[in-house]
Amino acid sequence: TLSTPGPYSLRLLVILPTNPPAVTSADVSFRLISSDLVAVIRHGNSKLGRGSSQLYLDGRASYDPDVPNGVSDPSLEFKWSCQVSGMICRDRVSNVPFTFLNQPEINMYTEGFDVNVNYQFTLEVSKASRTATSSVIMVFVDEYVPVTSILSLSTILVKGKNYLNPDQTMNVLENSCISCAAFVWKLQNQENLFVLSGAANSIFVPPSTFVEGQKYTIIVNSFQVPQGDQYCNGLCKGSAFFDFLINRAPSGGFCGVDPTTGYEVQTRFRVECGSFSDSDIPLTFRFSYQTNSSSELPSFAPSQSPIRELYLPAGQVNITVIVTDNLGAESWYKLSQISVVPISSIAPNDAQAALETFTKLGKTSDFSNFAVSLAQKLSRERQSTGSRRKLSGLSNNAEIRSNTIISLSQIISKQAPTAGNLLETLS
């Protein structure tokens, strides 16, 4: 292999097989010069969406024909330039000229280019005194972006912020991109970004995913096949996000009952709660109870009062207090095994006196609680005594039921809780 450049001489010597041998020769001189370099740009002469894609031009296929195939040539040097309408290319926002590294590739964001303008990118390849150039035209266009939005079906909007209660499943819906065929959902907290399973336009995230008090962002990317004159690099892509906070449930409080032992219908058990902390006030308290031998769970309308006096049925009774903040986050407090002793009987006059007191004072909730407890006692007596009940007991119970129904009709206009169920029970 001859190296370049340089002058060379070539002699042809011919020897004839005579005796003596005849010898003749011819000389020629020549100069060997280097081949022209070849500059090659790949991925050029095309259209790109501005913003969502990157400009990538590849000059690595440029070569020196004098170097054997497959042999690297570190002596090649690369220089890129860009012109638009005969002027140097500038960033459309900062007006600063574009600069390129002396490397065989260009890889850059497209946000700085104007749309629908011919940009000429030129690659100059050099080696010693030899050079070669190649140019491509690139046009940047605005890609079609599908309109995308997120609708939350689970959160509460308060003073410009979205709150999700800690026991609720997060259900969000992408409700704008009707022609989108696929969706990618992501969940971001203060530290990590997670890809959620599912490609439909709605998604459910269980409450176990979240931590109370933390901020989260749900992100959706929507994908659509280009239609009509829409241009996209592959599928058209839209995106939207939704910020929300996980509400904190009331905490730090306690509840107690006094006394812990008493008699059905007669003892008023006082349940009192306190020291619950929550920034979303006012708090409401919902009281309910259940005996170990019954599946019924009488409850009372939520109230801002943390105190409730209850008449409880006979047996071992468990009391539940649900403390709820102003956004709906709940904390449950349980009081177990309150002992309620059954009484042998109750005089109609005593029962009527209590009912009339509640009616006159307009204490609808107390009336309801007392009447339910009374009905439960009468029901228990009916089930336990059966056909052996005394006539006097039948008469007393009938009178109590009649008086309770009369009192109930007087107070029902005040919307006593459970009045409808109570009237059906007593009838």
Stockholm file with secondary structure:
# STOCKHOLM 1.0

chainA/1-427         TLSTPGPYSLRLLVILPTNPPAVTSADVSFRLISSDLVAVIRHGNSKLGRGSSQLYLDGRASYDPDVPNGVSDPSLEFKWSCQVSGMICRDRVSNVPFTFLNQPEINMYTEGFDVNVNYQFTLEVSKASRTATSSVIMVFVDEYVPVTSILSLSTILVKGKNYLNPDQTMNVLENSCISCAAFVWKLQNQENLFVLSGAANSIFVPPSTFVEGQKYTIIVNSFQVPQGDQYCNGLCKGSAFFDFLINRAPSGGFCGVDPTTGYEVQTRFRVECGSFSDSDIPLTFRFSYQTNSSSELPSFAPSQSPIRELYLPAGQVNITVIVTDNLGAESWYKLSQISVVPISSIAPNDAQAALETFTKLGKTSDFSNFAVSLAQKLSRERQSTGSRRKLSGLSNNAEIRSNTIISLSQIISKQAPTAGNLLETLS
#=GR chainA/1-427 SS CCCSSEEEEEEEEEEECCSSCEEEEEEEEEEECCCCCBCCCBSCSEEEEETTSEEEEECTTCBCTTSCTTCCCTTCEEEEEEEETTEECBCTTTCCBCCCCSSSEEEEESTTSCTTCEEEEEEEEEETTEEEEEEEEEEEEECCCCCCCEEESSCEEETTEEEECTTSCEEEEECSCTTCCEEEEEEECSSCEEEESCCSSEEEECGGGCCTTCEEEEEEEEEECCCTTCCCSSSEEEEEEEEEEECCCCBSCEEEEECSEEETTTCCEEEEEECCBCSSCCCEEEEEEEETTCCCCCBCCCBSCSEEEECCCSEEEEEEEEEECTTCCEEEEEEEEEEEECCSCCCHHHHHHHHHHHHHHTCHHHHHHHHHHHHHHHHHHHHHHGGGCCHHHHHHHHHHHHHHHHHHHHHGGGCCTTHHHHHHHHC
#=GC SS_cons         CCCSSEEEEEEEEEEECCSSCEEEEEEEEEEECCCCCBCCCBSCSEEEEETTSEEEEECTTCBCTTSCTTCCCTTCEEEEEEEETTEECBCTTTCCBCCCCSSSEEEEESTTSCTTCEEEEEEEEEETTEEEEEEEEEEEEECCCCCCCEEESSCEEETTEEEECTTSCEEEEECSCTTCCEEEEEEECSSCEEEESCCSSEEEECGGGCCTTCEEEEEEEEEECCCTTCCCSSSEEEEEEEEEEECCCCBSCEEEEECSEEETTTCCEEEEEECCBCSSCCCEEEEEEEETTCCCCCBCCCBSCSEEEECCCSEEEEEEEEEECTTCCEEEEEEEEEEEECCSCCCHHHHHHHHHHHHHHTCHHHHHHHHHHHHHHHHHHHHHHGGGCCHHHHHHHHHHHHHHHHHHHHHGGGCCTTHHHHHHHHC
//
